[in-house]
Amino acid sequence: MATKKRKVADTKVDKNKIYSLKEASTIVKDINCTKFDSSVDLHIRLGVDPKKADQAIRGSVTLPHGTGKTKRVLVLCTPDKEAAAKEAGADHVGLDEYIQKIEAGWTDVDVIVATPAVMPKIGKLGKILGPRNLMPNPKTGTVTNDVAAAVNEVKGGKITFKVDKAGIIHASIGRVSFAPEKIEQNSQELINAIIKLKPATAKGTYLKGLAMASTMSPAITVDTKSVQN
């Protein structure tokens, strides 16, 4: 059963209309159905075959206005790097005790940063961390010797993204409390980063579909032409 708020929200979005990114960034605020500060998410359908290694799009981008959410960061490193990670604001720092916790099912963090030296130890956690998009990866800047810089970037609004098996990227780009222009600018920054990663082997239309939605609200279809500069 749809709630009253959801029913009202549904009347404000024309399912047959394609909106510009600017329009969607305003409407998404009007149709919020929750009492809390909902996440605003983009769903971007790409014309790629994720099974091909060079088309498995993944990367990271620093959103100009942050995500509106304080990310919990775990740094897995050797003892000589622990002080720098803690000073930068990492929520959890260590190695063996956290590997054991993760093996026991603990994944109560948003991002994991690791130094190259400890990656051989972390490899066995792939089955747990991979599906949750938590596995440290050099492509997203989460495998690095400069753990302090990595923590600062994550806390400052850096997000990572990865295409799923269906060829779609799902990413949170802010909150409904953000001003429309901030939602628009964060969205555009993410889309620009994805456009830059277009593989040479991808044929046909690269940006196939784009939708914006907040938690539990109807999706707004966005015109892909309105986001390609």
Secondary structure, 3 states (H helix, E strand, C coil): CCCHHHHHHHHHCCCCCCECHHHHHHHHHHCCCCCCCCEEEEEEEECCCCCCHHHCCEEEEECCCCCCCCCCEEEECCHHHHHHHHHCCCCEEECHHHHHHHHCCCCCCCEEEECHHHHHHHHHHHHHHCCCCCCCCHHHCCECCCHHHHHHHHHCCEEEEECCCCCEEEEEEEECCCCHHHHHHHHHHHHHHHHHCCCCCCCCCCEEEEEEEECCCCCEEECHHHHCC
